[in-house]
């Protein structure tokens, strides 16, 4: 028995709520920010730079008693397309899937171009989601045609 | 093309561009035809422009259309805070087609989504100006007899010039060899070069204008715009870097034509104007025929 590695959870389990697994380690705090998790009352457990067979290093976020809406899941899919969304009820997994990157998003990101009409009139922003071969995501504004990269993405 | 908006050059296919050019050629032979007498064309110029607005209005007038609109938003409800949505919906009640120029990028696409009538984009900020691209294609085809397999030089501000970006993208459909002349700080952006690379076309980059003149069929000159520079010292460094003089054309090809979207400042010396290779004023006239072709195609009259 002594030679077998001890299996334990680095980040403890939750009874009810959502687990975001397989977040690229460098994106964990970005995901926290876009989901506004630094301002909620729920218990949030965070792990980062954990070992992962798939990614080398990964991050994980567990939020008690919270289930994300579609709009929030779309945001996660843009910042961390590799993430897995797991919903847990009474310690049991009720839903588990890799987040799906939408082909279009509207109303959740601000266009990076200060001269874009959407930043000056009451117009809902709309973007085509473009996935580079390296998996990086960019948003092409349907109006001004400019690209908004991940670094400049401001969520609304 | 009936009832379709033209916001970006890619809204129409290559075959549709050619149809517009062929129709423009008909209007060049017979520019005054009262075929739009029953139509009202609105020209909404939220920022000033001389040649684009006048050439649209000239095109519409020669076809007998009535024109409503404004040439400066200062004298309209926009000044009172009216939204673009409301202005476009209101003007749609008074007209069959809207030609608009607006300082904000994306304004024309937005207008095309809310307006029940078709929109022609006459420039939305630094984004798109498709009617300029079509008149440039018309001018190239008319002077060279073809659009295919030409050597075309672009000179000056290749970084910020929207006419250059759209025209380069359009010419990629015609097996063009590109000769790009600019200061290092004003090189063609990589997202425009991508069109050239995607089609496996050849391009050469130069910093010296003299190296390219004898090589090309079309010399497309552009103005280096002061307002694009945040640092005035950077502008001073490059403002007079490319000045075309008549003597520089001695060894150029016989079929060479010089184009410029105008207005020019000093990048083409006035001694070039009388050289038969100078084509920029005819190019501006061609804009009328191309816009006649667009108005009639979109209104479904031709």
Interface residues (C-beta under 8 A of the other chain):
Chain A: X111 X113 X115 X116 X117 X118 X120 X121 X122 X123 X141 X142 X143 X144 X145 X146 X147
Chain B: X8 X83 X84 X85 X102 X103 X104 X105 X106 X107 X109 X110 X124 X125 X126 X127 X128 X191
